[in-house]
Amino acid sequence: MRLGVGAAAALALAAGTSGETGAQEKPAPEAPPAETLILDRILVDAATRDTRPLLEATDTVSVREGEALADHQATTFEELMDDIPGVSIGGGPRGISQEPNIRGFTDDQIVLRFDGGRFNFDQGHRGRFFIDPEAIERIEVIRGGGSTLYGSGAMGGVISIETRDVDNMLAPGRSFGGRLRSGWSSNGETGQASATLYGRAGRFDALGFLGWQPMGTDLEDGSGKAIRDSEIDATNGLLKLGFEPDSANRLELGLSRYHDEGTTPPNANAAASVDTNVAREANVNTVRLGWDYTPAANDLIDLSVLGYYNGLEISEDRNADGRLDVTDYETFGFEAVNRSRLHWGRPVTFVYGFEALRDSQSATRDDGPRPQFPDATAVTLAAFGEATIAVTDKLEIVPGLRLDSYGRDPDTAGLDSVDETFLSPRIGISYRPTESWQIYGNLARAFRAPSLTELYNDGVHFAIDGFALGPGLTFSGVNNFVPNPDLEPEKSTQLELGTRFEGQSVIRSGDRLAFGVNGYYADVEDYISQTVTFMDFGTITPGAEGMVVSGTTTTENVDARLWGFEAEAEYDARLWYAGLALSIPRGEAKDGGPLGSIPQDRLTATLGLRPSETWELGTRATFAADQDDVPEGSVAGEAFTVVDLFAAWRPQAGPLEGTVFRAGIDNLFDETYTIYPNELPQPGRTWKISAAVTF
């Protein structure tokens, strides 16, 4: 997490260089004519662990922030991130079950970072996003292998989420401010209310956020059918306290608490059943303590230190019989990252650091052990370094290396501990034929250590009610998890090539054009695949009341390859703007069999109009293709087209100055559709309105 001083310095540098690489030093350009609109350059942070212009990164990166996020009026992460190429949010319509998919990599093959700290919880059907979308200021998505900087899990990429802070909320010349927002969505009768207060006094600053998202009824799909037991209420609180004792130092403490509750199936991305529904309650507490040290005129030290804690508890009380499942997951993390800028004949920037993590999980069923989520701990220690070397004024190479040492320790007799080390090298290249154009490439080795659940889960996965064979005799089925502590870590070699352009006044004075295209290939060894043998009729055994046929759910290593093409473009001419995001993912096991995680081909097109300074109108259309290359027994994904409308009114004077009114319609034509591989339909037509006032 970059805090205050270091980030401000980097941003100032980026603005001053107008997107030039570190190797280029040119006089500041002349001031543009007064009537020309200067649009901000795209900056990245997570992709390099150092704030730089996008055209200096050698990864494929997309950034969404500010108004681009607010226009979605999102109540879930699927709504918030549905226009980012290469990314789909699966898990169905319930926000509590949603999980990311990047290029066919899913679950903890993707690193999630909230305000700089890793969020590692990932247990089937219980989701990975525990934050109010209204609290988010910025999302940066790195697509492709990022293990050199982020270690285990960054095979598919990294999603870095930054919440609001004082620097991006407080108006120039002000010492105090606030934001109040209220919204409503017709589908599910979902309300949204939030209050944010922030200010700065001398060397201190503070921000507080409180968000509430109640639902009045279940969601409905495009056919008007209720998505039963999708009514979930959520609240989220956030507090940030900052202190800058001098110009070189900044300390920041961040605290947050998330809570949701409602009746839902334990598999929240599946249809509800009165026999299995649970009263769910989730509580997530996070703590972040960061220190930035950036002494003036010192090119060797630009230090960020972060310690963090995540604590999660999910309780599920089964309505039918009162069976109580409790899931606990804790993460303690620490990282220190420094940036040194040197000149050894040519400019060289080093980013290097150390990271330590300890994850622990436990679960109970009616206060006894629950082997489906076994008690276990995971410890990771890592050191990494990456250099950006300006070979010429136009060419940079970026070598990097990371060493991870990790251990997995089950608290169960008869299961072995796991200890492994892994090297993650990479080499990147950036060529800038012009100031506005970049050609880049990246060859990286990435990995993911097996999760505690994949290694050690045991016990009953699911049971099938029997049928009568005669008086007092039934025939039933039980599917059991089989632990596999011999799982190897997933390893991949990934190659990526792409080009990007970002220019001002390209077609007409004051416009801005940005686009990028890229292709990728990932060769994956020991891909961890879950196999469910539904029922093995060769294992019929007598039970207490009849005959039982068994089945198994196991994890095993297979080899796979994933490849594809992506494109993203944005054009802003002030009066109107347009955007495109294209994803064409492919993948298969090396034996030729299909993978069940490859998303549908998808194109998202956005067109907007600003008829005046106060009004903005737009439409967004998503086109998804059929996905019929699926594993045997799986349901194919059907093509769909979804059209959304959105509008905003921003009064510039009078008593409503500082207020933004928004309205929109999601799924305008009430399409009934699913997002592969989930089989539960997404919400149908949804009317949205909101108002936010900043003071």
VOKOL-639462 format. One line per field, with one value per residue (C-alpha): x, y, z; residue number from 1; residue in one letter. Coordinates in pm, whole numbers, plus 50000, padded with zeros to 5 digits. Layout:
c1 [X; ...] .
c2 [Y; ...] .
c3 [Z; ...] .
num [NUM; ...] .
residuo [A; ...] .
END
This chain:
c1 [50000; 50155; 50064; 50076; 50434; 50579; 50271; 50250; 50610; 50563; 50245; 50417; 50701; 50457; 50268; 50586; 50719; 50392; 50434; 50801; 51012; 51268; 51541; 51409; 51453; 51288; 51190; 50838; 50590; 50433; 50101; 49809; 49553; 49289; 49012; 49198; 49091; 49387; 49287; 49492; 49748; 49677; 49894; 49957; 50081; 50024; 50167; 50512; 50486; 50583; 50359; 50437; 50257; 50090; 50320; 50615; 50468; 50551; 50235; 49882; 49694; 49348; 49250; 48902; 48857; 48641; 48349; 48406; 48319; 48040; 47851; 47783; 47583; 47705; 47562; 47793; 48141; 48001; 47828; 48140; 48394; 48192; 48372; 48734; 48883; 49001; 48802; 48470; 48307; 48149; 47949; 47604; 47379; 47427; 47707; 47819; 47922; 48104; 48462; 48699; 48810; 49103; 49170; 49040; 49238; 49003; 48974; 49313; 49494; 49431; 49575; 49329; 49468; 49260; 49444; 49773; 49715; 49646; 49302; 49357; 49025; 48874; 48637; 48392; 48074; 48135; 48278; 48592; 48460; 48373; 48349; 48085; 48143; 48069; 48382; 48610; 48805; 49023; 49063; 49379; 49379; 49704; 49638; 49893; 50162; 50269; 50444; 50773; 50620; 50327; 50416; 50175; 49841; 49938; 49912; 49604; 49694; 49629; 49321; 49426; 49141; 49198; 48934; 48865; 49114; 49156; 49388; 49134; 48829; 48932; 48889; 49186; 49203; 48963; 49040; 48713; 48454; 48192; 47991; 47641; 47491; 47157; 47049; 46786; 46769; 46433; 46545; 46558; 46436; 46797; 46874; 47211; 47305; 47650; 47817; 48183; 48349; 48711; 48945; 49297; 49428; 49796; 49989; 49683; 49412; 49118; 48841; 48538; 48296; 47974; 47774; 47446; 47292; 46958; 46742; 46365; 46300; 46467; 46617; 46431; 46584; 46490; 46190; 46043; 46124; 46247; 46608; 46506; 46688; 46903; 46790; 47108; 47165; 47515; 47690; 48048; 48244; 48590; 48818; 49153; 49382; 49696; 49989; 50282; 50540; 50754; 50780; 50953; 50731; 50370; 50191; 49841; 49611; 49314; 49032; 48730; 48440; 48205; 47886; 47624; 47330; 47035; 46890; 47079; 47182; 47523; 47631; 47536; 47591; 47325; 46949; 46795; 46634; 46427; 46602; 46952; 46905; 47101; 47077; 47413; 47602; 47947; 48181; 48512; 48751; 49067; 49351; 49617; 49917; 50144; 50455; 50594; 50943; 51055; 51338; 51387; 51672; 51748; 51728; 51809; 51514; 51144; 51020; 50673; 50611; 50277; 50151; 49798; 49540; 49227; 48982; 48677; 48398; 48100; 47827; 47561; 47267; 47067; 46700; 46574; 46745; 46955; 47292; 47548; 47863; 48120; 48415; 48710; 49001; 49280; 49573; 49865; 50087; 50391; 50575; 50848; 50916; 51183; 51253; 51601; 51670; 52027; 52224; 52489; 52562; 52190; 51896; 51811; 51518; 51519; 51206; 51280; 51139; 51041; 50705; 50579; 50234; 50060; 49716; 49516; 49177; 48941; 48585; 48329; 47998; 47783; 48103; 48284; 48546; 48440; 48685; 48547; 48740; 49020; 49212; 49549; 49804; 50010; 50328; 50506; 50834; 50953; 51213; 51190; 51360; 51298; 51504; 51397; 51703; 51697; 51913; 51844; 51608; 51341; 51421; 51390; 51438; 51289; 51448; 51310; 51334; 51143; 51206; 50913; 50941; 50611; 50484; 50144; 50073; 49750; 49621; 49503; 49671; 49776; 49816; 50165; 50300; 50420; 50735; 50841; 51042; 50981; 51171; 50967; 51186; 51064; 51201; 51003; 51074; 50935; 51005; 50878; 50902; 50727; 50625; 50267; 50335; 50465; 50543; 50591; 50656; 50681; 50812; 50739; 50736; 50439; 50312; 50040; 50085; 49798; 49544; 49486; 49145; 49278; 49543; 49349; 48970; 48791; 48446; 48113; 48089; 47720; 47458; 47170; 46843; 46761; 46460; 46275; 46372; 46110; 45984; 46258; 46513; 46646; 46910; 47111; 47436; 47718; 48000; 48315; 48619; 48951; 49252; 49564; 49866; 50091; 49959; 50233; 50220; 50081; 50358; 50328; 50547; 50368; 50450; 50275; 50317; 50124; 50116; 49960; 49892; 49792; 49768; 49616; 49468; 49489; 49188; 49076; 49207; 49167; 49059; 49224; 49275; 49404; 49409; 49594; 49599; 49778; 49811; 49917; 50010; 50039; 50189; 50070; 50228; 50047; 49727; 49514; 49188; 48896; 48725; 48381; 48290; 47924; 47841; 48058; 47816; 48103; 48114; 47772; 47790; 47531; 47427; 47226; 46897; 46977; 47232; 47475; 47657; 47967; 48127; 48442; 48562; 48938; 49201; 49482; 49753; 49713; 49891; 49711; 49762; 49570; 49597; 49400; 49369; 49248; 49189; 49080; 49017; 48885; 48822; 48710; 48622; 48465; 48124; 48111; 48316; 48336; 48503; 48557; 48678; 48733; 48826; 48889; 49014; 49104; 49234; 49257; 49422; 49731; 49553; 49311; 49027; 48841; 48886; 48576; 48704; 48744; 48498; 48287; 48425; 48301; 48282; 48170; 48099; 48028; 47901; 47841; 47730; 47789; 47540; 47632; 47861; 47596; 47460; 47604; 47412; 47538; 47478; 47681; 47627; 47782; 47795; 47894; 47940; 47846; 48086; 48027; 48382; 48313; 48396; 48168; 47863; 47893; 47629; 47742; 47727; 47474; 47536; 47371; 47345; 47282; 47225; 47252; 47165; 47306; 47276; 47417; 47323; 47579; 47442; 47724; 47565; 47288; 47179; 47241; 47604; 47820; 47539; 47538; 47211; 47238; 46983; 47022; 46865; 47063; 46958; 46726; 46563; 46514; 46743; 46750; 47119; 47394; 47765; 47953; 48031; 47758; 47412; 47207; 47054; 47166; 46917; 46665; 46579; 46686; 46602; 46857; 46860; 47103; 47204; 47537; 47621; 47974; 48025] .
c2 [50000; 50333; 50604; 50982; 51100; 50839; 50829; 51205; 51229; 50962; 51122; 51456; 51297; 51121; 51441; 51630; 51384; 51357; 50982; 50969; 50680; 50731; 50733; 51041; 51396; 51670; 52029; 52077; 52129; 52464; 52526; 52420; 52672; 52756; 52587; 52252; 51989; 51802; 51451; 51264; 51007; 50652; 50561; 50215; 50120; 49751; 49638; 49766; 49822; 50174; 50450; 50497; 50583; 50285; 50312; 50225; 49893; 49562; 49387; 49398; 49627; 49785; 50062; 50174; 50460; 50752; 50835; 50530; 50314; 50539; 50524; 50153; 50223; 49877; 49663; 49366; 49319; 49159; 49490; 49686; 49497; 49370; 49589; 49487; 49265; 48923; 48942; 48783; 48756; 48417; 48268; 48377; 48668; 48661; 48903; 48685; 48403; 48599; 48515; 48646; 48468; 48603; 48428; 48098; 48117; 48125; 48123; 48154; 48138; 48514; 48741; 48981; 49286; 49528; 49849; 49671; 49360; 49016; 48865; 48490; 48339; 48114; 47840; 47699; 47897; 48155; 48436; 48649; 49007; 49145; 49520; 49773; 49883; 50243; 50241; 50175; 50451; 50251; 49901; 49794; 49458; 49292; 49009; 48732; 48577; 48813; 48578; 48771; 49059; 48881; 48516; 48227; 48273; 48535; 48289; 48453; 48796; 49043; 49247; 49544; 49734; 50070; 50229; 50600; 50818; 51180; 51267; 51172; 51305; 51641; 51941; 52177; 52449; 52264; 52112; 51922; 51761; 51493; 51285; 51149; 50900; 50727; 50482; 50225; 49931; 49788; 49426; 49293; 49629; 49698; 50015; 50185; 50447; 50571; 50858; 50958; 51228; 51334; 51613; 51728; 51926; 52008; 51683; 51464; 51347; 51112; 50950; 50758; 50563; 50383; 50196; 50004; 49786; 49630; 49418; 49404; 49091; 48821; 48905; 48806; 48675; 48790; 48558; 48713; 48405; 48470; 48374; 48226; 48323; 48592; 48859; 48945; 49261; 49404; 49681; 49805; 50051; 50195; 50425; 50566; 50776; 50940; 51120; 51292; 51396; 51556; 51579; 51240; 51022; 50914; 50667; 50538; 50312; 50156; 49964; 49808; 49582; 49408; 49222; 49041; 48822; 48644; 48309; 48138; 47791; 47682; 47664; 48025; 48004; 47732; 47717; 47728; 47435; 47445; 47125; 47275; 47653; 47818; 48140; 48289; 48555; 48676; 48911; 49030; 49256; 49403; 49613; 49792; 49979; 50139; 50355; 50544; 50690; 50910; 51145; 51438; 51427; 51065; 50837; 50526; 50526; 50524; 50278; 50138; 49909; 49742; 49514; 49380; 49141; 48987; 48795; 48623; 48423; 48276; 48097; 47891; 47765; 47511; 47595; 47238; 47088; 47357; 47216; 47492; 47529; 47794; 47881; 48090; 48222; 48457; 48615; 48801; 48969; 49193; 49339; 49595; 49737; 49987; 50165; 50289; 50504; 50499; 50610; 50358; 50512; 50461; 50507; 50199; 50162; 49880; 49759; 49500; 49376; 49109; 48949; 48721; 48564; 48334; 48195; 47977; 47817; 47621; 47500; 47335; 47157; 47172; 47258; 46948; 46915; 46976; 46791; 46953; 47265; 47114; 47296; 47391; 47672; 47804; 48011; 48188; 48380; 48553; 48794; 48960; 49212; 49369; 49616; 49852; 49918; 50191; 50038; 50334; 50631; 50406; 50056; 49920; 49567; 49449; 49140; 49014; 48723; 48605; 48320; 48182; 47933; 47799; 47538; 47377; 47216; 47022; 46982; 46630; 46301; 46098; 46393; 46506; 46860; 47018; 47232; 47370; 47651; 47811; 48054; 48297; 48468; 48705; 48923; 49212; 49446; 49786; 49966; 50321; 50415; 50743; 50924; 50793; 50438; 50129; 49773; 49538; 49176; 48962; 48611; 48495; 48190; 48185; 47942; 47866; 47657; 47415; 47556; 47402; 47278; 47117; 46930; 46820; 46837; 46522; 46402; 46415; 46646; 46583; 46312; 46201; 46104; 45740; 45562; 45269; 44914; 44764; 44789; 44950; 44928; 45224; 45290; 45613; 45776; 45961; 46152; 46198; 46425; 46242; 46440; 46458; 46596; 46493; 46768; 46955; 47334; 47467; 47603; 47801; 47958; 48254; 48459; 48784; 49032; 49354; 49713; 50027; 50380; 50683; 51022; 51367; 51572; 51273; 51338; 51678; 51933; 51824; 51466; 51158; 50815; 50513; 50153; 49830; 49483; 49176; 48804; 48553; 48188; 48001; 47653; 47514; 47215; 47037; 47234; 47142; 46996; 46879; 46562; 46467; 46103; 46152; 45794; 45485; 45195; 44955; 45060; 44950; 44864; 44783; 45066; 45098; 45118; 44992; 44996; 45288; 45371; 45587; 45859; 46068; 46425; 46443; 46693; 46593; 46747; 46767; 46968; 47239; 47532; 47858; 48120; 48407; 48761; 49082; 49439; 49757; 50104; 50436; 50755; 51077; 51380; 51575; 51597; 51219; 50914; 50545; 50233; 49870; 49571; 49236; 48899; 48578; 48316; 47958; 47662; 47286; 47006; 46876; 46551; 46754; 46755; 47082; 47288; 47390; 47737; 47904; 48198; 48291; 48517; 48864; 49211; 49513; 49838; 50171; 50490; 50814; 51169; 51492; 51738; 51999; 52052; 51912; 51612; 51274; 50996; 50655; 50294; 49981; 49658; 49321; 49044; 48696; 48396; 48032; 47828; 47469; 47335; 47210; 46896; 46596; 46631; 47010; 47250; 47466; 47843; 48004; 48327; 48643; 49015; 49254; 49629; 49883; 50253; 50517; 50892; 51153; 51515; 51735; 52084; 52339; 52622; 52700; 52502; 52166; 52240; 51948; 51697; 51419; 51251; 50919; 50691; 50372; 50055; 49732; 49450; 49681; 49402; 49169; 48901; 48564; 48464; 48299; 48369; 48045; 47824; 47918; 47775; 48019; 48308; 48666; 48938; 49064; 49425; 49655; 50024; 50225; 50576; 50746; 51086; 51184; 51521; 51631; 51922] .
c3 [50000; 49895; 50143; 50113; 50080; 49843; 49624; 49602; 49492; 49227; 49100; 49073; 48879; 48646; 48580; 48518; 48263; 48067; 48041; 47938; 48062; 48335; 48070; 47896; 48020; 47815; 47882; 48016; 47730; 47672; 47846; 47626; 47507; 47767; 47569; 47555; 47804; 47950; 48059; 48319; 48212; 48326; 48625; 48770; 49114; 49190; 48854; 48945; 49324; 49226; 49089; 48718; 48393; 48230; 47929; 48152; 48272; 48104; 48228; 48091; 48327; 48344; 48585; 48690; 48934; 49042; 48815; 48594; 48896; 49023; 48690; 48751; 49070; 49165; 49443; 49362; 49220; 48905; 48829; 48924; 48708; 48412; 48156; 48222; 47949; 48057; 48380; 48464; 48804; 48858; 49141; 49032; 49126; 49503; 49588; 49881; 49645; 49374; 49281; 49012; 48697; 48494; 48162; 48305; 48628; 48927; 49305; 49478; 49143; 49164; 49434; 49596; 49772; 49978; 50067; 50010; 50222; 50078; 50136; 50105; 50216; 49949; 50049; 49797; 49733; 50007; 49796; 49810; 49814; 50155; 50101; 50000; 49637; 49746; 49966; 49667; 49497; 49259; 49112; 48931; 48758; 48649; 48405; 48369; 48586; 48864; 49105; 49089; 49284; 49453; 49501; 49531; 49361; 49106; 48816; 48671; 48799; 49078; 49167; 49378; 49544; 49711; 49932; 49958; 50145; 50241; 49950; 49683; 49869; 50014; 49783; 49732; 49995; 50228; 50567; 50609; 50386; 50355; 50115; 50161; 49917; 49887; 49618; 49527; 49285; 49187; 49153; 49506; 49633; 49726; 49916; 49944; 50200; 50296; 50476; 50446; 50655; 50615; 50713; 50782; 51081; 51083; 51056; 51114; 50876; 50914; 50711; 50825; 50605; 50693; 50429; 50448; 50178; 50281; 50049; 50069; 49863; 49653; 49314; 48995; 48674; 48325; 48308; 48622; 48832; 49184; 49262; 49593; 49910; 49748; 49996; 50190; 50398; 50436; 50630; 50608; 50820; 50749; 50948; 50834; 51054; 50913; 51074; 50899; 51160; 50889; 50512; 50484; 50701; 50698; 50924; 50850; 51048; 50870; 51038; 50870; 50957; 50716; 50810; 50607; 50703; 50543; 50447; 50165; 50047; 50185; 49821; 49757; 49380; 49345; 49368; 49714; 49892; 50210; 50323; 50310; 50347; 50626; 50823; 50726; 50915; 50807; 50994; 50851; 51045; 50893; 51034; 50828; 50973; 50715; 50720; 50422; 50444; 50151; 50246; 50010; 49758; 49843; 49541; 49744; 49984; 49900; 50160; 50227; 50523; 50592; 50864; 50839; 50983; 50831; 51048; 50899; 51060; 50875; 51068; 50890; 51097; 50893; 50915; 50877; 51180; 51352; 51245; 51299; 51086; 51181; 50955; 51079; 50874; 50987; 50805; 50960; 50704; 50685; 50390; 50335; 49986; 49889; 49563; 49468; 49165; 49040; 48736; 48632; 48296; 48229; 48470; 48678; 48920; 49174; 49353; 49621; 49944; 50192; 50270; 50548; 50580; 50822; 50738; 50974; 50931; 51151; 51128; 51351; 51308; 51621; 51816; 51686; 51411; 51050; 50823; 50505; 50614; 50824; 51095; 50946; 50915; 50624; 50659; 50372; 50372; 50056; 49920; 49580; 49358; 49018; 48818; 48540; 48324; 48059; 47786; 47555; 47563; 47409; 47534; 47889; 48017; 48347; 48504; 48834; 49076; 49383; 49627; 49827; 50108; 50233; 50475; 50529; 50866; 50931; 51283; 51208; 51292; 50990; 50752; 50653; 50662; 50338; 50295; 49958; 49798; 49462; 49239; 49027; 48763; 48495; 48217; 48074; 47786; 47696; 47370; 47316; 46946; 47029; 47345; 47309; 47192; 47368; 47261; 47554; 47633; 47941; 48007; 48361; 48580; 48821; 49081; 49331; 49642; 49711; 49953; 50293; 50183; 49863; 50060; 50364; 50324; 50430; 50529; 50348; 50046; 49983; 50035; 49815; 49980; 49924; 49784; 49931; 49838; 50067; 50424; 50636; 50355; 50151; 49887; 49931; 49820; 49996; 49826; 50035; 50009; 49980; 50114; 49897; 50089; 49797; 49568; 49386; 49352; 49027; 48805; 48486; 48223; 48069; 47761; 47679; 47394; 47350; 47245; 47395; 47282; 47487; 47319; 47356; 47068; 46835; 46611; 46736; 46984; 47344; 47280; 47429; 47275; 47467; 47350; 47399; 47245; 47372; 47327; 47592; 47637; 47966; 47994; 48329; 48502; 48785; 48741; 49043; 48921; 49132; 49015; 49145; 49091; 49157; 49251; 49203; 49174; 49225; 49590; 49714; 50083; 50348; 50577; 50895; 50707; 50362; 50085; 50036; 49715; 49761; 49551; 49589; 49541; 49490; 49379; 49150; 48936; 48559; 48291; 48098; 47864; 47840; 47569; 47423; 47294; 47461; 47350; 47522; 47378; 47508; 47313; 47480; 47266; 47557; 47388; 47348; 47440; 47353; 47484; 47387; 47589; 47413; 47567; 47370; 47621; 47537; 47737; 47757; 47947; 47771; 47702; 47489; 47739; 47809; 48126; 48317; 48403; 48060; 48035; 47736; 47464; 47551; 47401; 47601; 47415; 47586; 47423; 47612; 47541; 47736; 47581; 47842; 48136; 48371; 48181; 48086; 47908; 47807; 47717; 47772; 47578; 47663; 47402; 47523; 47294; 47348; 47559; 47456; 47497; 47850; 48051; 48015; 48234; 48260; 48136; 47841; 47858; 47624; 47433; 47560; 47496; 47782; 47738; 48020; 48024; 48259; 48310; 48546; 48625; 48802; 48882; 48859; 49056; 49302; 49609; 49438; 49348; 49462; 49410; 49151; 49054; 48871; 48706; 48510; 48380; 48394; 48159; 47966; 47762; 48061; 47922; 48099; 48104; 48303; 48329; 48255; 48441; 48688; 48612; 48821; 48617; 48667; 48767; 48511; 48436; 48720; 48759; 48956; 49102; 49339; 49468; 49621; 49772; 49851; 50090] .
num [1; 2; 3; 4; 5; 6; 7; 8; 9; 10; 11; 12; 13; 14; 15; 16; 17; 18; 19; 20; 21; 22; 23; 24; 25; 26; 27; 28; 29; 30; 31; 32; 33; 34; 35; 36; 37; 38; 39; 40; 41; 42; 43; 44; 45; 46; 47; 48; 49; 50; 51; 52; 53; 54; 55; 56; 57; 58; 59; 60; 61; 62; 63; 64; 65; 66; 67; 68; 69; 70; 71; 72; 73; 74; 75; 76; 77; 78; 79; 80; 81; 82; 83; 84; 85; 86; 87; 88; 89; 90; 91; 92; 93; 94; 95; 96; 97; 98; 99; 100; 101; 102; 103; 104; 105; 106; 107; 108; 109; 110; 111; 112; 113; 114; 115; 116; 117; 118; 119; 120; 121; 122; 123; 124; 125; 126; 127; 128; 129; 130; 131; 132; 133; 134; 135; 136; 137; 138; 139; 140; 141; 142; 143; 144; 145; 146; 147; 148; 149; 150; 151; 152; 153; 154; 155; 156; 157; 158; 159; 160; 161; 162; 163; 164; 165; 166; 167; 168; 169; 170; 171; 172; 173; 174; 175; 176; 177; 178; 179; 180; 181; 182; 183; 184; 185; 186; 187; 188; 189; 190; 191; 192; 193; 194; 195; 196; 197; 198; 199; 200; 201; 202; 203; 204; 205; 206; 207; 208; 209; 210; 211; 212; 213; 214; 215; 216; 217; 218; 219; 220; 221; 222; 223; 224; 225; 226; 227; 228; 229; 230; 231; 232; 233; 234; 235; 236; 237; 238; 239; 240; 241; 242; 243; 244; 245; 246; 247; 248; 249; 250; 251; 252; 253; 254; 255; 256; 257; 258; 259; 260; 261; 262; 263; 264; 265; 266; 267; 268; 269; 270; 271; 272; 273; 274; 275; 276; 277; 278; 279; 280; 281; 282; 283; 284; 285; 286; 287; 288; 289; 290; 291; 292; 293; 294; 295; 296; 297; 298; 299; 300; 301; 302; 303; 304; 305; 306; 307; 308; 309; 310; 311; 312; 313; 314; 315; 316; 317; 318; 319; 320; 321; 322; 323; 324; 325; 326; 327; 328; 329; 330; 331; 332; 333; 334; 335; 336; 337; 338; 339; 340; 341; 342; 343; 344; 345; 346; 347; 348; 349; 350; 351; 352; 353; 354; 355; 356; 357; 358; 359; 360; 361; 362; 363; 364; 365; 366; 367; 368; 369; 370; 371; 372; 373; 374; 375; 376; 377; 378; 379; 380; 381; 382; 383; 384; 385; 386; 387; 388; 389; 390; 391; 392; 393; 394; 395; 396; 397; 398; 399; 400; 401; 402; 403; 404; 405; 406; 407; 408; 409; 410; 411; 412; 413; 414; 415; 416; 417; 418; 419; 420; 421; 422; 423; 424; 425; 426; 427; 428; 429; 430; 431; 432; 433; 434; 435; 436; 437; 438; 439; 440; 441; 442; 443; 444; 445; 446; 447; 448; 449; 450; 451; 452; 453; 454; 455; 456; 457; 458; 459; 460; 461; 462; 463; 464; 465; 466; 467; 468; 469; 470; 471; 472; 473; 474; 475; 476; 477; 478; 479; 480; 481; 482; 483; 484; 485; 486; 487; 488; 489; 490; 491; 492; 493; 494; 495; 496; 497; 498; 499; 500; 501; 502; 503; 504; 505; 506; 507; 508; 509; 510; 511; 512; 513; 514; 515; 516; 517; 518; 519; 520; 521; 522; 523; 524; 525; 526; 527; 528; 529; 530; 531; 532; 533; 534; 535; 536; 537; 538; 539; 540; 541; 542; 543; 544; 545; 546; 547; 548; 549; 550; 551; 552; 553; 554; 555; 556; 557; 558; 559; 560; 561; 562; 563; 564; 565; 566; 567; 568; 569; 570; 571; 572; 573; 574; 575; 576; 577; 578; 579; 580; 581; 582; 583; 584; 585; 586; 587; 588; 589; 590; 591; 592; 593; 594; 595; 596; 597; 598; 599; 600; 601; 602; 603; 604; 605; 606; 607; 608; 609; 610; 611; 612; 613; 614; 615; 616; 617; 618; 619; 620; 621; 622; 623; 624; 625; 626; 627; 628; 629; 630; 631; 632; 633; 634; 635; 636; 637; 638; 639; 640; 641; 642; 643; 644; 645; 646; 647; 648; 649; 650; 651; 652; 653; 654; 655; 656; 657; 658; 659; 660; 661; 662; 663; 664; 665; 666; 667; 668; 669; 670; 671; 672; 673; 674; 675; 676; 677; 678; 679; 680; 681; 682; 683; 684; 685; 686; 687; 688; 689; 690; 691; 692; 693; 694; 695] .
residuo [M; R; L; G; V; G; A; A; A; A; L; A; L; A; A; G; T; S; G; E; T; G; A; Q; E; K; P; A; P; E; A; P; P; A; E; T; L; I; L; D; R; I; L; V; D; A; A; T; R; D; T; R; P; L; L; E; A; T; D; T; V; S; V; R; E; G; E; A; L; A; D; H; Q; A; T; T; F; E; E; L; M; D; D; I; P; G; V; S; I; G; G; G; P; R; G; I; S; Q; E; P; N; I; R; G; F; T; D; D; Q; I; V; L; R; F; D; G; G; R; F; N; F; D; Q; G; H; R; G; R; F; F; I; D; P; E; A; I; E; R; I; E; V; I; R; G; G; G; S; T; L; Y; G; S; G; A; M; G; G; V; I; S; I; E; T; R; D; V; D; N; M; L; A; P; G; R; S; F; G; G; R; L; R; S; G; W; S; S; N; G; E; T; G; Q; A; S; A; T; L; Y; G; R; A; G; R; F; D; A; L; G; F; L; G; W; Q; P; M; G; T; D; L; E; D; G; S; G; K; A; I; R; D; S; E; I; D; A; T; N; G; L; L; K; L; G; F; E; P; D; S; A; N; R; L; E; L; G; L; S; R; Y; H; D; E; G; T; T; P; P; N; A; N; A; A; A; S; V; D; T; N; V; A; R; E; A; N; V; N; T; V; R; L; G; W; D; Y; T; P; A; A; N; D; L; I; D; L; S; V; L; G; Y; Y; N; G; L; E; I; S; E; D; R; N; A; D; G; R; L; D; V; T; D; Y; E; T; F; G; F; E; A; V; N; R; S; R; L; H; W; G; R; P; V; T; F; V; Y; G; F; E; A; L; R; D; S; Q; S; A; T; R; D; D; G; P; R; P; Q; F; P; D; A; T; A; V; T; L; A; A; F; G; E; A; T; I; A; V; T; D; K; L; E; I; V; P; G; L; R; L; D; S; Y; G; R; D; P; D; T; A; G; L; D; S; V; D; E; T; F; L; S; P; R; I; G; I; S; Y; R; P; T; E; S; W; Q; I; Y; G; N; L; A; R; A; F; R; A; P; S; L; T; E; L; Y; N; D; G; V; H; F; A; I; D; G; F; A; L; G; P; G; L; T; F; S; G; V; N; N; F; V; P; N; P; D; L; E; P; E; K; S; T; Q; L; E; L; G; T; R; F; E; G; Q; S; V; I; R; S; G; D; R; L; A; F; G; V; N; G; Y; Y; A; D; V; E; D; Y; I; S; Q; T; V; T; F; M; D; F; G; T; I; T; P; G; A; E; G; M; V; V; S; G; T; T; T; T; E; N; V; D; A; R; L; W; G; F; E; A; E; A; E; Y; D; A; R; L; W; Y; A; G; L; A; L; S; I; P; R; G; E; A; K; D; G; G; P; L; G; S; I; P; Q; D; R; L; T; A; T; L; G; L; R; P; S; E; T; W; E; L; G; T; R; A; T; F; A; A; D; Q; D; D; V; P; E; G; S; V; A; G; E; A; F; T; V; V; D; L; F; A; A; W; R; P; Q; A; G; P; L; E; G; T; V; F; R; A; G; I; D; N; L; F; D; E; T; Y; T; I; Y; P; N; E; L; P; Q; P; G; R; T; W; K; I; S; A; A; V; T; F] .
END
